[in-house]
């Protein structure tokens, strides 16, 4: 039976530290504003210091409290490590991590680490950042991790020996594969953290009137952007499911779930290949230089 939201108001977040990645536009910005309005102590992640400062000022004007900012390029393995280590060094507990950042690339582009950019930003940085932040999440337990996914995972096909899509790149394949990897990671991490007080769930916000894809040059995005903004739901409306999963007291012990349209979707991977989940975990640990840390997260 699907579990539906009876309300999306959530609990009181005063005294709770919440980190949202990709918080300077679109869905992430809407989530950040809503969490701040509910009293959260907020950490805004963005790639641009100027954009982070702009959102910081917006939220301070609305709430009277200025959130912190965390400037980090999620395409860079070294920068993710730097940002995470800085947060951990502060010694503070982290009550909520919303892994929201993502992009769409029309063409196959490699980052400085030699990784395909869609895979690196949408999935691998999520794996990397989350594992590096497990210590402050454990300190805060009960704590929650919410990974933003997409129903496009249904057309994805993961091959551990072709994660960078050296063979057969397309924009649809790169995006759907990255979201399938997010779902495998969510389910695997939920199993490994069972009993720790940290829940891990995935959310598909559905279509969002956002700037995703704005990194692509040329006429195609310029043509599509007005239609996206006109036809798709606003970020504030799209953010309701993530906010429900992140804050509702009734979901405090729910883990390993997939949510869309304010409903829990049963068995998102009804025939999940646990071997593939494990192989993806191990490969991701190698690519992020976290083999030791990943092995320390208990195996179910």
C-alpha positions in Angstrom: 0.0 0.0 0.0 1.3 3.4 -0.9 1.8 5.8 1.9 0.4 9.3 1.2 1.1 12.6 2.9 -1.7 13.9 5.1 0.1 17.2 5.4 3.4 18.7 4.5 3.9 21.1 7.4 6.6 19.0 9.0 8.0 19.5 12.5 9.7 22.4 14.3 13.3 22.7 12.9 14.6 25.2 15.5 18.0 23.9 16.6 18.4 21.5 13.7 21.3 22.0 11.3 20.4 21.3 7.7 22.6 21.2 4.6 21.1 21.6 1.1 23.2 21.1 -2.0 22.4 23.0 -5.1 20.6 25.6 -3.0 21.0 28.7 -5.2 18.3 28.0 -7.7 15.2 25.9 -8.6 14.2 23.0 -6.4 17.1 23.3 -4.0 16.4 27.0 -3.5 12.8 26.3 -2.7 13.8 23.6 -0.2 16.2 25.9 1.5 13.7 28.7 1.8 11.1 26.3 3.3 13.5 24.8 5.8 14.7 28.3 6.9 11.1 29.4 7.3 10.6 26.5 9.7 13.4 27.6 11.9 16.3 25.4 10.6 19.9 26.4 11.0 20.7 26.3 7.3 23.9 25.6 5.3 23.5 26.6 1.7 25.7 24.9 -0.8 26.4 26.4 -4.2 29.2 26.5 -6.8 29.1 30.3 -7.0 30.1 32.4 -4.0 28.1 35.3 -5.4 24.9 33.3 -5.8 25.3 31.8 -2.3 25.7 35.3 -0.9 22.5 36.4 -2.8 20.4 33.6 -1.4 21.9 34.1 2.0 20.7 37.8 1.9 17.2 36.7 0.7 16.8 34.3 3.5 18.2 36.7 6.1 15.7 39.3 5.0 12.7 36.9 5.3 13.7 35.1 8.5 16.0 37.5 10.4 18.6 34.8 10.4 21.5 34.5 7.9 22.3 31.0 6.8 25.8 29.7 6.4 27.2 29.1 2.9 29.3 26.3 1.6 30.9 27.1 -1.7 32.0 23.9 -3.5 32.4 22.6 -7.0 30.8 19.2 -6.9 32.4 18.3 -10.2 35.8 18.3 -8.3 36.7 15.3 -6.1 39.3 17.5 -4.3 36.8 20.3 -3.7 34.2 17.9 -2.3 36.8 16.5 0.1 37.9 20.0 1.2 34.3 21.2 1.8 33.3 18.1 3.7 36.5 18.1 5.8 35.9 21.7 6.8 32.4 20.9 7.9 33.5 17.9 9.9 36.3 19.9 11.6 33.7 22.2 13.0 32.5 19.4 15.2 28.8 20.1 14.8 26.1 17.5 14.3 24.2 17.5 11.0 20.5 16.7 11.4 19.5 16.8 7.7 21.4 16.4 4.4 19.4 17.1 1.2 21.5 16.0 -1.8 19.8 18.1 -4.4 22.4 19.4 -6.8 22.3 18.1 -10.4 22.8 19.0 -14.0 22.0 17.9 -17.6 24.7 17.8 -20.3 23.8 17.5 -24.0 27.4 16.4 -24.8 29.8 14.1 -23.1 32.2 16.3 -21.0 34.9 15.1 -18.7 35.8 16.8 -15.4 39.4 17.3 -14.3 39.3 13.9 -12.6 38.5 12.3 -15.9 34.9 11.5 -15.0 31.9 12.1 -17.2 30.3 15.2 -15.7 26.7 14.1 -15.4 27.8 11.0 -13.5 30.3 13.0 -11.4 27.9 15.7 -10.3 24.5 13.9 -10.1 25.7 10.8 -8.4 29.4 10.4 -7.5 29.6 13.7 -5.6 26.5 12.6 -3.6 28.2 9.4 -2.7 31.4 11.2 -1.8 29.9 14.0 0.2 27.5 11.8 2.1 30.1 9.3 3.2 32.4 12.1 4.4 29.5 13.6 6.4 28.5 10.4 8.2 30.3 11.4 11.4 28.3 14.6 12.0 25.1 12.8 10.9 25.8 10.1 13.5 26.3 12.8 16.1 22.9 14.2 15.3 21.0 11.0 15.2 18.1 10.8 14.7 19.1 12.3 11.3 17.9 12.2 7.8 19.4 12.0 4.3 17.2 12.9 1.4 18.6 12.1 -2.1 16.9 13.9 -5.0 16.3 11.4 -7.8 14.0 11.1 -10.8 11.6 8.6 -12.4 13.9 8.7 -15.4 15.9 6.0 -13.5 13.4 3.6 -15.1 15.1 3.9 -18.5 18.6 3.7 -17.0 21.0 0.8 -17.4 24.1 0.6 -15.2 27.2 -1.2 -16.3 30.0 -0.9 -13.7 32.6 -1.1 -16.5 30.9 1.8 -18.4 29.9 4.3 -15.8 31.6 7.1 -17.7 29.7 6.2 -20.8 32.8 5.8 -23.0 30.4 3.7 -25.1 27.0 5.0 -26.2 26.7 8.4 -24.6 23.4 10.3 -25.0 22.0 13.0 -22.7 19.0 10.8 -21.8 21.2 7.8 -21.0 23.7 9.9 -18.9 20.9 11.5 -16.9 18.8 8.4 -16.4 21.9 6.3 -15.4 22.9 8.9 -12.9 19.5 8.8 -11.3 19.5 5.0 -11.3 22.8 5.1 -9.5 21.3 7.5 -6.9 18.5 5.0 -6.3 20.9 2.1 -5.9 23.0 4.2 -3.5 20.0 5.2 -1.5 18.8 1.6 -1.0 22.3 0.3 -0.2 23.1 3.1 2.2 19.8 2.6 4.0 20.6 -1.0 4.5 24.1 -0.3 5.8 22.9 2.4 8.2 20.0 0.4 9.5 19.7 0.8 13.3 22.0 3.9 13.5 19.2 6.4 13.7 20.0 7.8 10.2 17.3 7.4 7.6 18.0 7.5 3.9 15.3 8.1 1.3 15.0 9.2 -2.3 12.6 11.7 -3.7 11.5 12.5 -7.3 10.2 16.1 -7.3 8.7 15.6 -10.7 9.1 18.2 -13.4 10.3 21.5 -12.1 10.4 25.0 -13.6 14.1 25.4 -13.0 17.4 26.4 -14.6 18.7 22.8 -14.9 20.4 22.6 -18.2 21.5 26.2 -18.2 25.1 25.1 -18.4 24.5 24.0 -22.0 25.4 26.5 -24.7 23.5 27.0 -27.9 19.9 27.5 -29.1 18.3 24.3 -27.8 18.3 25.3 -24.1 17.3 28.9 -25.0 14.3 27.4 -26.9 13.4 25.0 -24.2 13.8 27.2 -21.2 10.6 29.4 -21.6 8.5 26.2 -22.2 10.0 24.6 -19.1 9.1 27.6 -17.0 5.6 27.9 -18.5 4.6 24.2 -18.4 6.3 22.8 -15.3 5.3 23.3 -11.7 7.0 26.0 -9.7 10.0 25.0 -7.5 8.0 25.7 -4.4 5.3 23.3 -5.4 7.7 20.6 -6.6 9.6 20.8 -3.3 6.7 19.7 -1.2 7.6 16.0 -1.4 11.2 16.5 -0.4 10.1 18.7 2.5 7.6 16.1 3.7 10.2 13.3 3.6 12.8 15.6 5.3 10.6 16.9 8.1 7.5 15.0 8.9 7.7 13.4 12.3 5.6 10.4 11.1 8.5 9.5 8.8 11.2 9.7 11.4 12.0 6.0 11.2 11.1 5.4 7.5 14.2 4.5 5.5 15.1 3.0 2.1 12.0 4.5 0.5 11.2 6.3 -2.8 8.7 9.1 -2.8 7.0 11.0 -5.6 3.9 13.3 -5.6 3.5 13.2 -1.8 3.3 9.4 -1.9 5.6 6.5 -1.0 6.3 4.3 -4.0 6.5 0.6 -3.1 9.4 -1.4 -4.5 11.0 1.1 -6.9 13.4 -1.7 -7.9 11.2 -4.8 -7.4 13.9 -7.0 -8.9 16.9 -5.1 -7.6 20.2 -6.7 -8.3 21.9 -6.6 -4.9 25.2 -7.6 -6.5 25.0 -4.6 -8.8 24.3 -2.3 -5.8 27.4 -3.8 -4.0 29.6 -3.5 -7.1 28.5 0.1 -7.7 29.3 0.9 -4.0 32.8 -0.6 -4.3 33.5 1.2 -7.6 32.3 4.5 -6.2 34.5 4.1 -3.2 37.5 3.6 -5.4 36.7 6.6 -7.6 36.4 8.9 -4.6 39.4 7.5 -2.7 37.1 6.3 0.1 37.6 2.6 0.0 38.5 2.5 3.7 35.6 4.7 4.8 33.1 2.9 2.6 34.2 -0.5 4.0 33.7 0.9 7.5 30.0 1.5 6.8 28.5 -1.8 8.0 27.5 -4.3 5.4 24.0 -5.7 5.8 
